[in-house]
Amino acid sequence: MEVTLENVSIAYGGAVAVKDLSIHIKDAESLVLLGKSGCGKTTTMRSIAGLETPVAGRITIGDQVVFDSAAGIDVPSYKRQVGMVFQSYAVWPHRTIFQNVAFPLKMQKLGRREIAERVGEVLEVVGLSDFADRGASLLSGGQMQRVALARSLVMRPRVLLLDEPLSNLDARLRERLRVELRSIQQKLDLTCVYVTHDQTEAMALADRVALMQSGRIVQCAAPEEVYERPVSASIADFLGVSNILPVEADGTDRRFRLASTSLELECGDVCGAGLPGAGTELRACIRPEDLHLDADRGPGRQPNCWAGVVDVVSYQGATTVYQVVLDDGPSLQVASPRRLGSPFVKGDRVRTSIAARDVQVLPAEVAA
Ligand SMILES: Nc1ncnc2c1ncn2[C@@H]1O[C@H](COP(=O)(O)OP(=O)(O)OP(=O)(O)O)[C@@H](O)[C@H]1O
């Protein structure tokens, strides 16, 4: 079922939490709202469920207008046929899994046979068929979250809203469940809106990622696009690009200098379409895994190739991460793959280099 938000604004008292936000979510699409704490993700999601009342805008689910401030329409939450799964499972510990999942159907006064059939179906989907009669207090966190998911799915919602559902689980379980969730969403062709501040989770679960900052969507695209082509340095930073360096233009549109240094930089991608107007603060965004490290072989300066000293060596299994302090320049993080071993130690003189195509120069921020 499609969901459309048009010019939705939400305020708490005088403070605006969501500003003039518009987005169209396609049928069977998984849209992930991603952003730092307080950027308005949960508020946006709750407005679809009818748990927040916008001060302006229009929200449509399928062909039903569920909210329209101008027309005075505000369909109550329980009539929107929206399922929700939260961080806290809200599972009743003294009931069995079957009873937990059957509860909303009982409230609808469905017959015993239909309830048994529908609960059986969803327990199968979430992989809990063998546990139907088990008391919920005996479940692990991951199983509890599956029960919560089953309890939402059993209502056959038009849209499923998930608010950080995995954040109470340990890292390994989270990894497994995110793949399971993606598989369930695709198998059932569910339209989902998923809220998280975890970029890996967002990438793994999304058809499209909507990046939010200060109540607005600043970039909305497929995960690969967002990862490869963030529109601003602050988004790149949020997505884990750990080398964000202020740069100054050097006369041509692909040559720069690292700010306050004489170190030259050539890049493949400047702000996507070209240099923004004068006065825009620019940052070079460099992923640690794109930098190469060699022993310093003496003088011979060229762009994208800078000498320095290893300051920190951190072995991390798949990679060794080095912190290198550049001569007369900033520090860089370099991630060297496992197959290259860890040939450098603290104090070694080294040369870092990077291909121009792997450097993006982006505006520090973008206006939404
Ligand atoms: N009930 C409320 N009363 C007042 N202000 C609120 C309320 N709920 C949210 N806010 C404010 O609205 C803004 C957006 O909050 P929201 O919970 O949507 O952010 P979020 O991106 O989901 O953050 P988090 O990841 O921490 O949940 C924040 O500044 C928050 O303090």
The ligand as a MOL file (V3000), in Angstrom:
LIG
                    3D

  0  0  0     0  0            999 V3000
M  V30 BEGIN CTAB
M  V30 COUNTS 31 33 0 0 0
M  V30 BEGIN ATOM
M  V30 1 N 6.4720 14.4960 23.2470 0
M  V30 2 C 7.3640 15.4510 22.9350 0
M  V30 3 N 7.3150 16.6700 23.5280 0
M  V30 4 C 8.1950 17.6420 23.2080 0
M  V30 5 N 9.1960 17.5030 22.2920 0
M  V30 6 C 9.3030 16.3060 21.6930 0
M  V30 7 C 8.4040 15.2210 21.9770 0
M  V30 8 N 8.7600 14.1630 21.1960 0
M  V30 9 C 9.8310 14.5590 20.4710 0
M  V30 10 N 10.1660 15.8410 20.7570 0
M  V30 11 C 11.2440 16.6320 20.1500 0
M  V30 12 O 11.0820 16.5940 18.7400 0
M  V30 13 C 12.3190 16.4210 18.0800 0
M  V30 14 C 12.3060 15.1670 17.2290 0
M  V30 15 O 12.1740 14.0330 18.0640 0
M  V30 16 P 12.1100 12.5390 17.5000 0
M  V30 17 O 11.8290 11.6270 18.6630 0
M  V30 18 O 11.1920 12.4830 16.3390 0
M  V30 19 O 13.5970 12.3340 16.9810 0
M  V30 20 P 14.3170 11.0000 16.5410 0
M  V30 21 O 15.0790 11.3580 15.3350 0
M  V30 22 O 13.3350 9.8870 16.4150 0
M  V30 23 O 15.2860 10.7420 17.7500 0
M  V30 24 P 15.6290 9.3780 18.5500 0
M  V30 25 O 16.4660 8.5650 17.6130 0
M  V30 26 O 16.3730 9.8740 19.7450 0
M  V30 27 O 14.3030 8.7470 18.8910 0
M  V30 28 C 13.3670 16.3870 19.1760 0
M  V30 29 O 13.9250 17.6670 19.3200 0
M  V30 30 C 12.5890 15.9980 20.4080 0
M  V30 31 O 13.1910 16.5370 21.5790 0
M  V30 END ATOM
M  V30 BEGIN BOND
M  V30 1 1 1 2
M  V30 2 1 2 3
M  V30 3 2 2 7
M  V30 4 2 3 4
M  V30 5 1 4 5
M  V30 6 2 5 6
M  V30 7 1 6 7
M  V30 8 1 6 10
M  V30 9 1 7 8
M  V30 10 2 8 9
M  V30 11 1 9 10
M  V30 12 1 10 11
M  V30 13 1 11 12
M  V30 14 1 11 30
M  V30 15 1 12 13
M  V30 16 1 13 14
M  V30 17 1 13 28
M  V30 18 1 14 15
M  V30 19 1 15 16
M  V30 20 2 16 17
M  V30 21 1 16 18
M  V30 22 1 16 19
M  V30 23 1 19 20
M  V30 24 2 20 21
M  V30 25 1 20 22
M  V30 26 1 20 23
M  V30 27 1 23 24
M  V30 28 2 24 25
M  V30 29 1 24 26
M  V30 30 1 24 27
M  V30 31 1 28 29
M  V30 32 1 28 30
M  V30 33 1 30 31
M  V30 END BOND
M  V30 END CTAB
M  END
